Amino acid sequence: MLKINIAVLVSGSGTNLQALIDASKAGTLKNGEIKTVISSKETAYALQRAKDNGIKAYCVPKRDFPDQQAFERRLIEILKSEGAELIVLAGFTIILSPYFINEYRDRIINIHPSLIPAFCGEGFYGLKVHQAALERGVKVTGATVHFVNEIPDGGKIILQRAVNVKDNDTPEILQRRVMMKAEWRILPKACEMVCKQLLKEKKAE
């Protein structure tokens, strides 16, 4: 069966990568195949997850390069050599430049731990998002999968899922709930939707 070649970019533990791997094994992610994982950190447990599942993994630390463009050139080099057709940012903490985005226009998706347009944009990542939500006193938060464009968290929304905030929540507790009830559910689903569309376009060519 013809499938879309997926590359997942990570910086941390790789829980969203694991959700994609699990969906692939369960057959719910059936129109795409995770072929490559690229981490911006050597310590990222996501690299181990890739290894454990027989996925080719690369470590490309940004500090090894003189500037952002040199770093992105290396990413593109790997992606092209691996034939990547869809890029999934799953906890990738580096904001990509227009240079990179133009190479993969409408083929990069990202998972963000809030209901965009709330608590998003530059500086909003990880626990900072949940801290901001709690400080604001929102009663509902969630996660969003969106296409990536030049504006951080500014691309077209693919899927969102809401999660209730509880009175005794800490940023850590809320983060865990948002991951379990929203992120791990909608990222594989959105990935499958985009792969299906890309496959349709590919077959029509």
N, C-alpha and C positions, 0 to 999 in steps of 0.2 A: 504493500500500500504506500502510495506517495504521501510524504509528510513534510511539513515545514521544519526546516533546520533552526533550532532555537539555541541561542547563547544567553546564559544568565550571568549578569554582572553583580558581584556581591562585595561586601566589606566586613561582614560580621559572622554571626553564628550560623546563618543560612536556614532559619526556620521556614521562610517563604520558599526557598529552594526545595526544602524537604517536602513542602506541601505540593509543589509541582511534580516532584519525583513520585510521591504517593499517588497523585492523580493520574500520572502516566501509567503506573503499575495497575491501578484500578480500572484503567480504560476510559476514564472520564476526560483525560487529555489524550485524544486519539488522532487529531490532525496535525500534531506537532511532536517533535522528538528533541529532547535536551541533549545536544551533542557536545556543548562546551560550557565550562564555567570559568570565569575570570575574576580573580579577587584582587582588590587594591591593597590587601594586607596579608602578610605572611602568616599571621596568627589566627586568621579567620577559620573557624571550625567548618565553614562551608566547604573548604578545600577537602577536608576529611570526608564530608558527606558525598562529594563528587567522586572521590576515590572509592569509597565503599560501594558506590553504585555503578562503577565502571564508566564514569563520565570523564572525558579529557579535561584536565584542569590546568590553569595557568595562574601564576602570581605576578602581577605587574604593579609594584609599588610606585606611586607617583613621585616620591622623593628621588627615585633613581634617574629622573629625567630633568633636563635643564628648565623646561617650561611645560605648560599645559598642552601646547600643540604637539610637542615631541611625545608626551605621554599618550595623547589621543592617537597619534600616528601609529604608535605601537599597538594600541587596542585595535585599530582598524586593520592593521597588518594581520593580526591573529584572526580577527573575525572573517576577513576575506579568505585567509588560508583554510579556515574551517568551513567555509561556505555558509556562514550564518545568514539567515533570512529574516529572523525576528530577534530583537534584543529585548530582554526582560531585565529591568533594574529591580533587584530584590534586596533592598537594604544597601544599595550602593550609595555611599555618602559623598561622592564627588559630583559636583554640578558640571554637566557636559556643555561644551561650547557650541555655537552655531556651526563651526567647522565640522564637528562630529555629527551633529544632528542632521546636517544637509546630506551626509553620506548615507544616512538611513532614515530619511524622511518618511513619516507615517509607519515606521517599522520598529519604533522604540516605545515600550510601555513601562510604566512605573507604578508601584504600589505606595500609597501615602496613608499614614495612620490617622486621618481625620476625614470629615465630610467636607471636601473642597467645595466652596472657597474659604471655609473656616480653618484657621490655624495652619496655614500653608505658606509656601514661598521660601525665600532664602533664610536660613537660620532655623527653620522649623523641621527638625528631624528627631527620630528616636524619642527619648523620654521628654524632651523639651515640648513636643506637641501635646502630650498628655498633661504635663505640668500646666501649660497655658490653658488647656480646656478646663482643668480643675480650678485654676485661679479665676477664670471667667465665670465659673458656676454653671456651665451648661449641663443640661439634664440628659442630652443625647449627643453622642459622638459617633465614630465609626471609622470606616476606611474607604478609600477611593482608588480605583485603577484608572489611569488616564494615559493618553498618548503624550509623548514628550515633545515639547517645542522649545523655543528660545527663552521662554519665561518659566522660571522654576515653578513647577506644579500648575502650569498655565495651559496645558494642552487639553484637547477634547476628552471629556469624561466617557469612560466605557461602562463601568459598573460602580455602584456604591452600595454599602450595607451599613445600616444603623445599629448602634450598640448603646444600651442604657448606661448612664453613669449612676453609681450608687453613693450614698452619703458618706460611707467610710472609705471610699477609694483613695489609694495613694497613686502616684504616677506609675509605679511598678505594677500594682494590681490592675489598674485600668489598661495598661499596655498589654498585659497578658490576656485580658478579656477581649480586647479589640483584635489581637492576633488570632485567638481561637475562634471567636464568633464571626469575625469579618474577613481579616486578611487572608487566612488560610483557605477560606471558602471562595472568595471572589477572584483571587489572583488566578488559580487554575481555570476557573470558569471564563474569565476575560481572555486568558491566553488561548483557550480553545476557540472562542468566538473569533478572535483575530486570525488565528491559524486557518480556520475554516474559510474566512474571507480571502486571505492571501492565496490559499490553495485554489479557490474558485478563479481568482484572477490569473494564477499561474496556468491553469488548465485552459483558460480562454485565450491565452497568448498564441 
